[in-house]
Amino acid sequence: MPISRIARTGVLAAAAATAVSLASAVPAAATEIPIPISYSVTGSTVVKKTGSTLDLGPGSLAGNLLVDDQTGAVGLNANLQLPPATAHISMLAGGFKIKAKVTVTPTAPATGTLANGTLTTHETANMEISDIWAGPIVPVFPVPTVPGSCTTVKPIDLTLTAANVDITKPITLAGNYTIPDFKNCFIADLALGALVSGPDNTISLTLTAKN
């Protein structure tokens, strides 16, 4: 074999050996494997100040569980959608009633983790109140608001958890949250703040896998 060919062969062999050693020394980058999920969502929330319960849903949660192919860690990225709900608030021992439409709009996809059987999710959402009616005994007098304007001054921060999770069975997430003050509600600003804004409100959402 000519010397030049021998030298070239030796160089290629050395390069291959170097590549193999580098590949074994540098681990491959982690990859998240998406597992599609789709759930129907129902639930309720209780406003601490009024003690009133607001039914939520039926809505949907759709997205992916994200499995780290190296560590096995499981994350979540999904979109939550809930239809507007109707709130009924009683005051003065039930002698004065308020009815309003409440719309919760997420500001970004829900994220979370599933570890040791516990699902923890995080979501931020704006709350809008519209179609406000009030009155003694029966809420028949409209309270002026502009559609799309009467909202919380900042998004609601929701962190919910569920233990002993089986993703093939209904999952009930629960947690506490704070309702911020409201803005652009005209004469209802202060009233809404006094009535509903504050901490320690509870929420429960049940996720049922869609067939």
Secondary structure, DSSP 8 states (H G I E B T S, - for coil): --HHHHHHHHHHHHHHHHHHHHHHHS-----EEEEEEEEEEEEEEE-TTT--EEEEEEEEEEEEEEEETTT--EEEEEEEE---EEEEEEETTTTEEEEEEEEEEESS-EEEEEETTEEEEEEEEEEEEEEEEEEESS--EEE---TTT-EESS-EEEEEEESS--TTS-EEEEEEEEE--EES-TTHHHHHHHHH-EEEEEEEEEEEE--
